[in-house]
Amino acid sequence: MIITPVPDGDRTRETVQSTDAAADERCLMAELAIIRGVRHYFYDGYRYDRLSDAVAYAQLAQGRTRRSSS
């Protein structure tokens, strides 16, 4: 996410703009079957605080599945 200052009268307020990174994250989550809750990410019955941790475990688990089925 990119935080951009936006003038608001005499003050400056910050707004969060959606970027291609957010779309990339959604695609990655869909590919790996990761679900986003309100505060956490879920994969295979486990809960993660960070998306990067959920992605790392999902990639590891799916790599094991692919190797064992070959």
C-alpha positions as CSV (number, residue, x, y, z in Angstrom):
1,M,0.0,0.0,0.0
2,I,1.1,3.5,-0.7
3,I,0.1,6.3,1.7
4,T,-0.3,9.6,-0.1
5,P,-0.8,12.9,1.6
6,V,-3.9,14.7,0.4
7,P,-4.6,18.3,1.2
8,D,-7.7,18.9,3.3
9,G,-8.1,22.6,3.8
10,D,-5.2,23.8,6.0
11,R,-4.4,20.3,7.1
12,T,-3.0,17.3,5.3
13,R,-4.6,14.0,5.8
14,E,-3.3,10.6,4.6
15,T,-5.3,8.3,2.4
16,V,-4.4,4.7,1.4
17,Q,-4.4,4.1,-2.3
18,S,-5.0,0.7,-3.7
19,T,-2.0,-0.5,-5.9
20,D,-1.2,-3.4,-8.1
21,A,0.5,-5.0,-5.1
22,A,-2.9,-5.5,-3.5
23,A,-4.2,-7.2,-6.6
24,D,-1.1,-9.4,-6.7
25,E,-1.7,-10.4,-3.1
26,R,-5.3,-11.4,-3.8
27,C,-4.2,-13.5,-6.8
28,L,-1.5,-15.2,-4.7
29,M,-4.0,-15.9,-1.9
30,A,-6.4,-17.4,-4.4
31,E,-3.7,-19.6,-6.0
32,L,-2.6,-20.9,-2.5
33,A,-6.1,-21.2,-1.0
34,I,-5.3,-18.7,1.7
35,I,-8.3,-17.0,3.3
36,R,-8.2,-13.5,4.8
37,G,-10.2,-12.9,8.0
38,V,-10.6,-9.6,9.8
39,R,-7.3,-9.7,11.6
40,H,-5.7,-13.0,10.4
41,Y,-4.9,-15.2,7.4
42,F,-6.0,-18.8,7.4
43,Y,-4.5,-21.8,5.6
44,D,-5.1,-25.5,6.2
45,G,-6.6,-25.0,9.6
46,Y,-3.8,-22.7,10.8
47,R,-4.1,-19.0,11.6
48,Y,-1.4,-16.5,10.7
49,D,-0.9,-12.9,11.7
50,R,1.1,-12.1,8.6
51,L,0.3,-13.0,5.0
52,S,4.0,-13.8,4.4
53,D,3.9,-16.5,7.0
54,A,0.7,-18.0,5.5
55,V,2.3,-17.9,2.0
56,A,5.5,-19.5,3.2
57,Y,3.7,-22.4,4.9
58,A,1.3,-22.9,2.0
59,Q,4.1,-23.1,-0.5
60,L,6.0,-25.5,1.7
61,A,3.0,-27.7,2.2
62,Q,2.0,-27.7,-1.5
63,G,5.6,-28.5,-2.5
64,R,5.5,-31.5,-0.2
65,T,2.2,-32.6,-1.8
66,R,3.6,-32.3,-5.3
67,R,6.8,-34.3,-4.5
68,S,4.9,-37.1,-2.7
69,S,2.5,-37.6,-5.6
70,S,5.2,-37.8,-8.3
